[in-house]
Amino acid sequence: MLEILYRDEFLVAINKPSGLLVHRSPIDRYETEFAVQILRDQIGQFVYPVHRLDKPTSGVLLFALDKESASLLGEQFMSRESKKSYIAIVRGYIEEHGIIEHALTIKLDKIADKDSSVPTEAQEATTEYERVATVELDFAVGKYDKTRYSLVKLYPMTGRKHQLRRHMKHISHHILGDTKYGRGEHNIFIREQFDCHRMLLHASELQIRHPYTNEILVIQASLDDTFESMRKLFN
């Protein structure tokens, strides 16, 4: 059963677990569980995804309960009126704060987008980050005698595919557990040493304007046990 964070007659938000697809995709043709179907069966209503989270990313995921609400909310995301906050653990000591402005080409999936006519030129992409804490562990990973990690908050100003993961790679502070853009030796380390088998990226907060009341909604999602145990390394 999915954790419901907010629900009224127009909207419902859940805390999506890491590893769960939002909806059926030809990329993961053998997957049998999807957030859309699970939530639909759980609340007994059709649901319409308003935005997306990558399969390995956990956190706040918003759905509308009718097409009109989905359209109104979609406009907020397109106009960048909505605000998203993420928590991540990355390799190395990242600067205390900064802004990454690095254009990203559109990533097309060979299967899902094989017939797409979407242009592939680079699009502007901006991410703001804030370092929360750092830790140094007495383990040798790669060429270093000790291992350093940072707990960070990430604020995407744009919504490009895999933006946070690609931006963290761009500044060489790869997100731990990211098997596509991360560093394999660190992914292996957290699996073997801490039994962490997920990507450490979590959509912790979503701020939107209610499409009918104009109330500002701030929806927050707590960390799962695995991410929370990794976060405690920084205490």
C-alpha positions as CSV (number, residue, x, y, z in Angstrom):
1,M,0.0,0.0,0.0
2,L,1.3,3.4,-0.9
3,E,1.7,6.2,1.7
4,I,-0.7,9.0,0.9
5,L,0.6,12.4,1.8
6,Y,-2.3,14.6,0.7
7,R,-5.7,14.0,-0.7
8,D,-8.8,16.0,-1.6
9,E,-11.5,15.7,-4.3
10,F,-9.1,16.9,-7.0
11,L,-5.6,15.8,-6.0
12,V,-3.7,13.0,-4.3
13,A,0.0,12.9,-3.5
14,I,2.0,9.8,-2.5
15,N,5.5,9.0,-1.2
16,K,6.8,6.9,-4.1
17,P,9.1,4.2,-3.1
18,S,12.5,3.9,-4.8
19,G,12.3,1.2,-7.5
20,L,8.7,1.8,-8.5
21,L,7.8,3.0,-12.0
22,V,5.2,5.7,-12.3
23,H,3.4,3.9,-15.1
24,R,4.0,1.1,-17.6
25,S,7.0,1.6,-19.9
26,P,8.5,-0.4,-22.7
27,I,11.9,0.3,-21.1
28,D,11.0,-2.0,-18.2
29,R,8.7,-4.4,-20.0
30,Y,9.0,-7.1,-17.3
31,E,7.8,-4.8,-14.5
32,T,4.4,-5.7,-13.2
33,E,3.8,-3.0,-10.6
34,F,3.3,0.7,-11.3
35,A,2.3,3.7,-9.1
36,V,-0.6,4.6,-11.3
37,Q,-2.3,1.2,-11.1
38,I,-1.5,0.6,-7.4
39,L,-2.9,4.0,-6.4
40,R,-5.9,3.6,-8.6
41,D,-6.8,0.3,-6.9
42,Q,-6.0,1.6,-3.5
43,I,-8.4,4.6,-3.6
44,G,-10.8,3.2,-6.2
45,Q,-10.5,6.1,-8.7
46,F,-8.6,6.8,-11.9
47,V,-5.5,8.9,-11.3
48,Y,-3.6,11.1,-13.7
49,P,0.1,11.7,-13.2
50,V,1.0,15.4,-13.1
51,H,4.8,15.0,-13.2
52,R,7.2,12.2,-13.0
53,L,10.0,10.8,-10.8
54,D,12.7,8.4,-12.1
55,K,12.2,4.8,-11.1
56,P,15.1,4.8,-8.6
57,T,14.0,8.2,-7.1
58,S,11.7,8.2,-4.1
59,G,9.5,11.0,-2.7
60,V,6.5,13.3,-3.4
61,L,4.6,12.3,-6.5
62,L,1.4,14.2,-7.4
63,F,-1.6,12.9,-9.3
64,A,-4.9,14.6,-10.3
65,L,-8.2,12.9,-10.0
66,D,-9.7,14.2,-13.2
67,K,-8.4,15.5,-16.6
68,E,-9.2,19.1,-16.0
69,S,-7.3,19.2,-12.7
70,A,-4.4,17.4,-14.4
71,S,-4.3,20.1,-17.1
72,L,-4.4,23.0,-14.7
73,L,-1.6,21.4,-12.6
74,G,0.4,20.6,-15.7
75,E,0.4,24.3,-16.6
76,Q,2.0,25.1,-13.2
77,F,4.8,22.6,-13.9
78,M,5.3,23.9,-17.4
79,S,5.5,27.5,-16.3
80,R,7.9,26.6,-13.4
81,E,5.5,27.9,-10.8
82,S,5.8,24.7,-8.8
83,K,8.8,24.3,-6.5
84,K,10.6,21.1,-5.8
85,S,13.2,20.2,-3.2
86,Y,15.3,17.0,-3.2
87,I,17.7,15.4,-0.7
88,A,20.7,13.5,-2.0
89,I,24.0,12.0,-0.8
90,V,26.8,12.7,-3.2
91,R,30.5,11.8,-3.4
92,G,33.1,14.2,-2.2
93,Y,32.9,17.5,-0.3
94,I,30.6,19.7,-2.4
95,E,30.7,23.5,-1.9
96,E,28.4,25.0,0.6
97,H,26.0,26.3,-2.0
98,G,26.0,27.0,-5.7
99,I,24.1,27.1,-8.9
100,I,24.7,24.7,-11.8
101,E,23.8,26.2,-15.2
102,H,24.6,23.5,-17.7
103,A,22.5,22.8,-20.8
104,L,21.4,19.3,-21.3
105,T,20.6,17.4,-24.5
106,I,17.3,15.6,-24.6
107,K,17.8,12.0,-23.7
108,L,15.8,9.7,-25.9
109,D,15.2,6.1,-24.9
110,K,16.0,3.7,-27.7
111,I,12.8,1.8,-27.1
112,A,10.3,4.2,-25.7
113,D,11.3,7.1,-27.9
114,K,12.3,5.3,-31.1
115,D,9.6,7.0,-33.1
116,S,10.0,10.4,-31.4
117,S,10.6,13.6,-33.4
118,V,11.7,15.5,-30.4
119,P,14.7,17.8,-31.2
120,T,17.9,16.7,-29.5
121,E,19.7,20.0,-29.2
122,A,20.8,21.1,-25.7
123,Q,18.2,22.9,-23.5
124,E,18.9,25.3,-20.7
125,A,19.0,23.5,-17.3
126,T,19.6,25.1,-13.9
127,T,20.0,23.5,-10.5
128,E,20.6,25.2,-7.2
129,Y,22.2,23.2,-4.4
130,E,22.9,23.7,-0.7
131,R,25.3,21.5,1.4
132,V,23.7,20.3,4.6
133,A,26.6,18.2,6.1
134,T,29.7,16.2,5.3
135,V,31.2,13.0,6.5
136,E,34.6,11.2,6.2
137,L,34.6,7.5,6.5
138,D,37.7,5.3,7.3
139,F,37.3,3.2,4.2
140,A,39.4,3.2,1.0
141,V,37.3,3.5,-2.1
142,G,39.1,3.8,-5.5
143,K,42.4,5.7,-5.2
144,Y,41.7,7.4,-1.9
145,D,42.5,6.1,1.7
146,K,39.3,7.6,3.1
147,T,35.9,8.3,1.6
148,R,34.1,11.7,1.7
149,Y,30.4,12.3,1.2
150,S,28.1,15.3,1.3
151,L,24.4,15.5,2.2
152,V,22.8,18.1,0.0
153,K,19.5,19.7,-0.9
154,L,18.9,20.2,-4.6
155,Y,16.4,22.6,-6.1
156,P,15.8,22.1,-9.9
157,M,14.9,25.4,-11.5
158,T,14.1,23.5,-14.8
159,G,12.7,20.1,-15.4
160,R,15.0,18.2,-17.8
161,K,15.2,14.5,-17.9
162,H,17.5,13.1,-15.3
163,Q,18.6,16.7,-14.6
164,L,19.8,16.3,-11.0
165,R,21.6,13.1,-11.7
166,R,23.3,14.6,-14.8
167,H,24.2,17.9,-13.1
168,M,25.8,16.1,-10.1
169,K,27.8,14.1,-12.5
170,H,28.8,17.3,-14.4
171,I,30.4,18.8,-11.3
172,S,31.9,15.4,-10.3
173,H,29.7,14.9,-7.2
174,H,27.9,11.9,-8.4
175,I,24.8,10.7,-6.5
176,L,25.4,7.5,-4.6
177,G,23.6,4.5,-5.9
178,D,23.1,6.0,-9.4
179,T,23.9,3.1,-11.7
180,K,23.5,5.2,-14.9
181,Y,25.4,8.4,-14.0
182,G,27.2,7.5,-10.8
183,R,30.5,5.9,-9.9
184,G,30.5,2.1,-9.8
185,E,33.1,1.8,-7.0
186,H,31.0,3.9,-4.6
187,N,27.8,2.1,-5.6
188,I,29.4,-1.2,-4.8
189,F,30.8,0.2,-1.5
190,I,27.5,1.3,-0.1
191,R,25.9,-2.0,-1.1
192,E,28.5,-4.1,0.5
193,Q,29.2,-1.9,3.6
194,F,25.7,-0.5,4.4
195,D,23.4,-2.8,2.5
196,C,22.1,0.2,0.5
197,H,20.7,-1.0,-2.8
198,R,19.0,2.2,-3.9
199,M,19.9,5.5,-5.4
200,L,20.2,8.2,-2.7
201,L,17.9,10.8,-4.3
202,H,14.6,11.7,-2.7
203,A,12.0,14.3,-3.6
204,S,11.4,15.6,-0.1
205,E,9.0,18.5,-0.8
206,L,6.7,19.8,-3.5
207,Q,5.1,23.3,-3.3
208,I,2.1,23.9,-5.6
209,R,-0.8,26.3,-5.8
210,H,-4.2,24.5,-5.5
211,P,-5.8,24.7,-8.9
212,Y,-9.2,25.7,-7.5
213,T,-8.7,27.3,-4.1
214,N,-5.3,29.0,-4.9
215,E,-4.0,27.8,-1.6
216,I,-0.3,27.2,-1.5
217,L,0.2,23.5,-0.7
218,V,3.5,22.3,0.7
219,I,3.6,18.5,0.6
220,Q,6.5,16.7,2.3
221,A,7.7,13.1,2.2
222,S,9.8,11.4,4.8
223,L,12.9,9.2,4.0
224,D,12.6,5.4,3.9
225,D,14.6,3.3,6.3
226,T,17.5,2.7,4.0
227,F,18.0,6.4,3.1
228,E,17.5,7.4,6.8
229,S,20.2,5.0,7.9
230,M,22.6,6.6,5.4
231,R,21.6,10.1,6.5
232,K,22.5,9.2,10.1
233,L,26.1,8.8,9.0
234,F,26.2,12.6,9.0
235,N,25.0,13.0,12.6
